[in-house]
Amino acid sequence: MDMARNDGWSLSGTCTLAWRKVFDGLIVENMHDLPYTVYVGPEITAAMAVISAAVKHTCPHLPLGIQILCSANQQAVAVALAAGLDFIRVEGFVFSHVADEGIINACAGDLQRYRKQIGAQHVQIFADIKKKHSAHALTADVSISETAKAAELFLADGIVLTGTATGMQADPKELKEVERAVKIPVLIGSGVTLENARNYLDANALIIGSYFKKEGYWANSVDPDRVKKFMDHIGKLRE
């Protein structure tokens, strides 16, 4: 991870938009740290801590979270505690699956104990279920609602639903099914656009990355015009 490249527009421009109260919250993620590894080194954790602290300093009153790829969930909660963030996004919380990085095993028990051990119980855990970029043949006999119930049982603070890949929309039917199954918040974690936002108004939150980027492509920088157009639209839908 090139730290010299992480103090440019991607950070300053996004935080400027947040400062103007355009966003409801922000998530820090090492999306460009390709290829992802299940053996996350200390240099990645250190870099994410520095970046997270900078974001917190710039946006002290905004809800802030972090996800460290791939599945570095204990590292994420440690960074969140150190940088004063509010939540982490977790993959592989319940039930094992095959991701493009390899086998990801469930971490809920170890993660919850670690969170308590370091005094980070206030850092909320938003858990992906049946997540994108993964094969779920191992749990083909476990429905999305049963998976959500398992995450709730294992004390997740919220559940994240996604499509099959970055930028692919989640199934609105699954949103309804999961909301009927659990009492904790349900978030949409991929594929929300200006055109389909209406389908997800019942969700407790929308995590938006790709649509806010230039040309709607995840690897590009944030496009303020796309952000403004979307937020104006969602503001009207919320009325």
Beta strands, then each sheet from edge to edge (+ up, - down):
strand 1: 26-29
strand 2: 64-67
strand 3: 87-90
strand 4: 97-99
strand 5: 102-104
strand 6: 124-128
strand 7: 134-135
strand 8: 158-161
strand 9: 186-188
strand 10: 205-206
sheet 1: 1+ 2+ 3+ 6+ 8+ 9+ 10+
sheet 2: 5+ 4- 7+
end
